[in-house]
């Protein structure tokens, strides 16, 4: 039986809670708060129910996570296209990459562990937003660029319960 994640927050707020199997932890949301009409660059975390697609992790910083989701090591050449005019919009790409993109191999620890949220990906609609992840929370608990972020130890623990049928349900309260 698949386990789901539940994220709740107030519209306009950058902090919320994430709940999984009776455990509730604080989370950071996008700098634009929760958004019903997400678009590229608005900094909003999209409201809705989305599948959890894949886990990426930094093998030089932590062991392969225990999870029922597919998991892949992040390499220094991994990126995520956020150029809404490019055919690879909202997809994993290999660097160097001429179009606008995020680098997944970061100096900070925020992308040491990433869960790809299946937002705007089947198919990706140009301009509706890209690179929406569940990832490690910044030490100061600050806002994300539109993702959901929790402390690393909570993310490692939650991953144990997730599988290919798990979803994240993000809603405003």
C-alpha positions in Angstrom: 0.0 0.0 0.0 1.4 3.4 -1.0 2.1 6.1 1.5 1.2 9.7 0.7 2.6 13.0 1.9 0.4 15.8 3.0 1.6 19.4 2.9 -0.4 22.2 4.4 0.2 25.9 4.5 -1.5 29.3 4.4 -1.6 31.3 1.2 1.2 33.8 1.1 3.2 32.1 3.9 6.6 30.4 3.3 6.3 27.9 6.1 3.9 25.0 6.5 3.8 21.4 7.7 4.4 18.1 6.0 2.7 15.0 7.4 3.5 11.3 6.6 2.2 8.3 8.5 1.3 10.3 11.6 4.5 12.2 11.8 4.3 16.0 11.2 7.4 18.1 10.5 7.9 21.8 9.6 8.6 22.6 6.0 9.6 25.5 3.8 7.5 26.5 0.8 8.2 28.8 -2.1 9.0 32.5 -1.6 5.7 33.2 -3.4 3.7 31.0 -1.0 1.2 28.4 -2.2 -0.2 29.1 -5.7 -3.2 27.8 -7.6 -2.1 29.4 -10.9 1.6 28.5 -10.9 3.8 29.8 -13.6 7.6 29.8 -14.3 9.6 32.1 -12.0 6.7 33.1 -9.6 8.4 31.3 -6.7 5.1 29.7 -5.7 4.7 26.1 -4.5 1.9 24.6 -6.6 -1.3 23.5 -4.9 -2.6 20.0 -5.9 -2.0 16.3 -5.7 1.1 15.1 -7.6 2.9 11.8 -8.0 6.4 11.4 -6.6 8.6 10.4 -9.5 12.2 9.8 -8.6 14.9 10.3 -6.0 18.3 11.9 -6.7 21.1 11.9 -4.1 24.7 13.0 -3.6 26.5 9.7 -3.1 29.6 11.6 -1.9 27.6 13.1 1.0 25.2 10.3 2.0 24.5 6.6 1.3 21.8 5.5 -1.2 18.5 6.2 0.6 16.3 3.3 1.5 13.1 3.9 -0.6 10.6 2.2 -2.9 11.0 5.1 -5.4 13.6 4.8 -8.2 16.9 6.4 -7.0 19.9 7.7 -8.9 23.2 9.3 -7.9 23.5 12.9 -8.8 26.5 13.6 -11.1 28.3 16.9 -11.6 26.8 17.0 -15.1 23.2 16.8 -14.0 20.9 19.7 -14.5 17.2 20.5 -14.8 15.9 22.6 -17.8 13.8 25.6 -16.8 13.8 27.3 -20.2 10.2 27.3 -21.3 11.1 27.7 -24.9 13.3 24.6 -25.0 12.1 21.0 -25.9 13.7 19.7 -22.7 11.7 22.1 -20.4 11.1 20.6 -17.0 13.3 17.6 -17.6 16.7 16.3 -16.4 19.5 17.4 -18.8 23.2 16.8 -19.0 25.6 19.7 -18.6 27.0 21.7 -20.3 23.6 22.8 -21.5 23.1 26.0 -23.5 19.5 26.7 -22.3 18.5 28.0 -18.9 18.8 25.3 -16.2 19.4 24.5 -12.6 22.5 22.6 -11.6 21.7 19.6 -9.4 25.2 19.3 -8.1 25.3 22.2 -5.6 27.9 23.5 -3.2 25.3 23.7 -0.4 23.4 20.7 0.9 20.0 21.6 -0.3 20.0 19.2 -3.3 21.9 16.4 -1.5 18.6 14.6 -1.6 15.9 15.4 -4.1 12.5 13.9 -4.7 11.1 14.9 -8.1 7.4 16.0 -7.7 5.4 15.1 -10.8 4.2 18.6 -11.4 3.8 19.8 -15.0 5.5 16.8 -16.5 3.0 14.7 -18.5 3.5 16.6 -20.8 5.3 19.7 -19.6 3.4 22.8 -20.6 5.7 25.7 -21.3 5.5 28.4 -18.7 3.6 26.5 -16.0 6.6 25.9 -13.8 9.5 23.5 -13.6 11.9 21.8 -11.1 9.4 21.3 -8.4 11.1 19.1 -5.8 10.9 17.9 -2.3 14.5 18.6 -1.0 16.6 19.4 2.0 15.6 22.5 4.0 18.1 25.4 4.3 19.6 25.7 7.9 17.7 29.0 8.4 14.4 27.5 7.3 14.0 30.1 4.5 11.8 30.0 1.5 12.4 27.8 -1.6 12.1 28.8 -5.2 8.8 26.9 -5.3 9.7 23.5 -3.8 8.9 21.9 -0.5 11.9 21.4 1.8 12.3 19.6 5.1 15.3 18.7 7.3 17.5 16.0 5.8 17.0 13.5 8.6 13.2 13.8 8.2 13.5 13.4 4.4 15.7 10.3 4.8 13.1 8.8 7.3 10.1 9.6 5.1 11.7 8.1 2.0 11.6 4.7 3.7 7.8 4.7 3.5 7.5 5.9 -0.1 7.1 3.8 -3.3 6.1 4.3 -6.9 2.5 4.8 -6.0 3.1 7.6 -3.4 1.8 11.1 -4.0 2.2 14.5 -2.4 -1.0 16.4 -1.6 -0.2 20.2 -1.3 -3.1 22.4 0.0 -3.9 25.7 1.5 -5.6 25.8 4.9 
